[in-house]
Amino acid sequence: MTCKGIFAYSLTMDAEFTALAEKIEQLVKMCDKLRENNLALRQQIANIRSENDQLSHKVTVAVEKLEHLINQN
């Protein structure tokens, strides 16, 4: 390979490495964003489960009160 050929090859490799580095940076940013979204979704799930538990308890109490009223008559 001539000196000119090595230089052209080196420029091509530099361009490929630069492109690869940019893709890796994009991937890291995407992973960070997905991690944040995942955390937010987990928090939403926890909040919804808590709300569901509270509502389920209220329904149970209401059913018990209704059964008590029905049994009184």
C-alpha positions in Angstrom: 0.0 0.0 0.0 1.4 3.4 -0.9 1.7 6.3 1.5 -1.2 7.9 -0.3 -3.3 4.7 0.0 -2.6 4.5 3.7 -3.6 8.2 4.2 -6.9 7.6 2.4 -7.5 4.4 4.4 -6.7 6.3 7.6 -9.2 9.1 6.7 -11.9 6.5 6.0 -11.2 4.8 9.3 -11.3 8.1 11.1 -14.7 8.9 9.5 -16.0 5.4 10.5 -14.8 5.8 14.0 -16.4 9.3 14.3 -19.7 7.9 13.0 -19.5 5.0 15.4 -18.7 7.3 18.3 -21.7 9.4 17.4 -24.0 6.4 17.2 -22.7 5.2 20.6 -23.4 8.6 22.1 -26.9 8.5 20.7 -27.4 5.0 22.2 -26.2 6.2 25.6 -28.6 9.1 25.5 -31.4 6.9 24.5 -30.6 4.4 27.3 -30.6 7.3 29.8 -33.9 8.5 28.5 -35.4 5.0 28.7 -34.1 4.6 32.2 -35.8 7.8 33.3 -39.0 6.8 31.5 -38.9 3.4 33.2 -38.4 5.0 36.6 -41.4 7.3 36.0 -43.5 4.3 34.9 -42.6 2.3 37.9 -43.6 5.2 40.2 -46.9 5.5 38.3 -47.5 1.8 38.8 -46.8 2.1 42.5 -49.2 5.0 42.8 -51.9 3.3 40.9 -51.5 0.1 43.0 -51.8 2.1 46.1 -54.9 3.9 44.9 -56.3 0.5 43.8 -55.7 -0.9 47.3 -57.5 2.1 48.9 -60.5 1.8 46.5 -60.6 -2.0 47.1 -60.7 -1.4 50.8 -63.5 1.2 50.4 -65.5 -1.3 48.3 -65.1 -4.0 51.0 -66.2 -1.6 53.7 -69.2 -0.5 51.7 -70.2 -4.2 51.0 -69.9 -5.0 54.7 -72.1 -2.0 55.6 -74.7 -3.1 53.0 -74.7 -6.6 54.2 -75.2 -5.4 57.8 -78.1 -3.2 56.8 -79.7 -6.1 54.8 -79.3 -8.4 57.8 -80.9 -6.0 60.2 -84.3 -6.2 58.5 
